Amino acid sequence: MSAPDSIRRSPTSAAAEFPVRVGVVLNPVAGYGGTRAMHGTDDLSPEQFDEAVTAGRARDRLVRMLRRAEATRETAVFLTADGILGADALAEAGVAFDVVSAAATPHRTSSADTQAAVRALLAAGADCLVFAGGDGTATDIAEVLGDAAPVIGVPAGVKMHSEVFARSPESAGRLLRDLVAGRASRRRVEILDVVPGASGAPRRLHTVIAPISTDPLQGAKAAAPPGTGEGDRRRIAEALVAAAHPDTTWILGPGTTTAALAEVLGFTATLRGVDVRLPGGAVEQDVTEPRLFDLVGAARRPRLVLGVVGGQGFLLGRGNQEISPRVVAAVGADNTEIVATEDKVGALHPPVLFVDADPPPGLAADSPFPHPLLGYRRVRTGARDIRVLRVVDAAA
């Protein structure tokens, strides 16, 4: 569906009045698979595609970014593709824009449509680019963009390992404001993604140019060399199990440290998924958010174990969206264990942990809400070693 004509403008007149052209492109189905344990949106059925567009996680996050960047409306012109690739979201945010494509966007888009939109934005003279999606979207864009313009990623996908993303939609909005105002420098950053069919760490696939200001990018996910920290992770896991009640229901987020805990508990962890080990020994793997909420509600002694994303410091919001705020609230902060080896914690700059979560159902997409884990939390770094780190909202 095309955006209302009332907020379209002439590209010619806009160019004369506004010196900075901001290109915007949206992956309309990004993030749909997060709570559904799908790990991506590459192979959606037509029905799932339509449901993802209606759910609108990426659209909501782009709108949050645009509202935070409101000051740029007086000093920039926004360019975008028609329909669900951008125009609909800008219309919802109340941002005036120019559509760079004459034809309406197809009802169901593909990566080829995303790349065509980027080419059209560059041809229209975009000075910088903002996109909402995940690592797959970043890869599609980087293949076309190269070094043609600086780019800001609004984190909206299932996994965001790449350095191009801001820490939250709000931080992306602040970064765009600095870029438009001329307060940002630029540097080359990495685009990372997990190669289809591979089971290892994400690989560097491309580089792009990104703006840098006082609101930093999230950094690239750092993978430890094979074998590093194995003994420490095993000792952490054994200490947790030794101190636990036999009736514990274990909820394990993704990560190498939680995978060591799964091994001690007698099973192999799901790659990049959330697993639950019940008191009797039964295991449910790669669970969805609704199923996880039900399991936690039925558990007498739930115990949530969260790892930390190396190099980024993310606790929640990067590949573990199944662990929603309502799941964490049902478990309870006092029943949540944060685990990371000392070398991983020591490499965090700044030494804080981040939560990037969507508001619970019933709240508007840009409504502030206190996540249950915010504040100072204990981080187990060894069998008897504890660090205390502050958990902060990535949007702050």
Rosetta blueprint (number, residue, H / E / L):
1 M L
2 S L
3 A L
4 P L
5 D H
6 S H
7 I H
8 R E
9 R L
10 S L
11 P H
12 T H
13 S H
14 A H
15 A H
16 A H
17 E H
18 F L
19 P L
20 V E
21 R E
22 V E
23 G E
24 V E
25 V E
26 L E
27 N L
28 P L
29 V L
30 A L
31 G L
32 Y L
33 G L
34 G L
35 T L
36 R L
37 A L
38 M L
39 H L
40 G L
41 T L
42 D L
43 D L
44 L L
45 S L
46 P H
47 E H
48 Q H
49 F H
50 D H
51 E H
52 A H
53 V H
54 T H
55 A H
56 G L
57 R H
58 A H
59 R H
60 D H
61 R H
62 L H
63 V H
64 R H
65 M H
66 L H
67 R H
68 R H
69 A L
70 E H
71 A H
72 T H
73 R H
74 E H
75 T L
76 A E
77 V E
78 F E
79 L E
80 T E
81 A L
82 D L
83 G H
84 I H
85 L H
86 G L
87 A H
88 D H
89 A H
90 L H
91 A H
92 E H
93 A H
94 G L
95 V L
96 A L
97 F E
98 D E
99 V E
100 V L
101 S L
102 A L
103 A L
104 A L
105 T L
106 P L
107 H L
108 R L
109 T L
110 S L
111 S H
112 A H
113 D H
114 T H
115 Q H
116 A H
117 A H
118 V H
119 R H
120 A H
121 L H
122 L H
123 A H
124 A L
125 G L
126 A L
127 D L
128 C E
129 L E
130 V E
131 F E
132 A E
133 G E
134 G L
135 D H
136 G H
137 T H
138 A H
139 T H
140 D H
141 I H
142 A H
143 E H
144 V H
145 L H
146 G L
147 D L
148 A L
149 A L
150 P L
151 V E
152 I E
153 G E
154 V E
155 P E
156 A L
157 G L
158 V L
159 K L
160 M L
161 H L
162 S L
163 E L
164 V L
165 F E
166 A E
167 R L
168 S L
169 P H
170 E H
171 S H
172 A H
173 G H
174 R H
175 L H
176 L H
177 R H
178 D H
179 L H
180 V H
181 A L
182 G L
183 R L
184 A L
185 S E
186 R E
187 R E
188 R E
189 V E
190 E E
191 I E
192 L E
193 D E
194 V L
195 V L
196 P L
197 G L
198 A L
199 S L
200 G L
201 A L
202 P L
203 R E
204 R E
205 L E
206 H E
207 T E
208 V E
209 I E
210 A E
211 P E
212 I E
213 S L
214 T L
215 D L
216 P L
217 L E
218 Q L
219 G L
220 A L
221 K L
222 A L
223 A L
224 A L
225 P L
226 P L
227 G L
228 T L
229 G L
230 E H
231 G H
232 D H
233 R H
234 R H
235 R H
236 I H
237 A H
238 E H
239 A H
240 L H
241 V H
242 A H
243 A H
244 A L
245 H L
246 P L
247 D L
248 T E
249 T E
250 W E
251 I E
252 L E
253 G L
254 P L
255 G L
256 T H
257 T H
258 T H
259 A H
260 A H
261 L H
262 A H
263 E H
264 V H
265 L H
266 G L
267 F L
268 T L
269 A L
270 T L
271 L L
272 R L
273 G L
274 V L
275 D E
276 V E
277 R E
278 L L
279 P L
280 G L
281 G L
282 A L
283 V E
284 E E
285 Q L
286 D L
287 V L
288 T L
289 E H
290 P H
291 R H
292 L H
293 F H
294 D H
295 L H
296 V H
297 G H
298 A H
299 A L
300 R L
301 R E
302 P E
303 R E
304 L E
305 V E
306 L E
307 G L
308 V L
309 V L
310 G L
311 G L
312 Q L
313 G L
314 F E
315 L E
316 L E
317 G L
318 R L
319 G L
320 N L
321 Q L
322 E L
323 I L
324 S L
325 P H
326 R H
327 V H
328 V H
329 A H
330 A H
331 V H
332 G L
333 A H
334 D H
335 N H
336 T E
337 E E
338 I E
339 V E
340 A L
341 T L
342 E H
343 D H
344 K H
345 V H
346 G H
347 A L
348 L L
349 H L
350 P L
351 P L
352 V E
353 L E
354 F E
355 V E
356 D L
357 A L
358 D L
359 P L
360 P L
361 P L
362 G L
363 L L
364 A L
365 A L
366 D L
367 S L
368 P L
369 F L
370 P L
371 H L
372 P L
373 L L
374 L L
375 G E
376 Y E
377 R E
378 R E
379 V E
380 R E
381 T L
382 G L
383 A L
384 R L
385 D L
386 I E
387 R E
388 V E
389 L E
390 R E
391 V E
392 V E
393 D E
394 A L
395 A L
396 A L
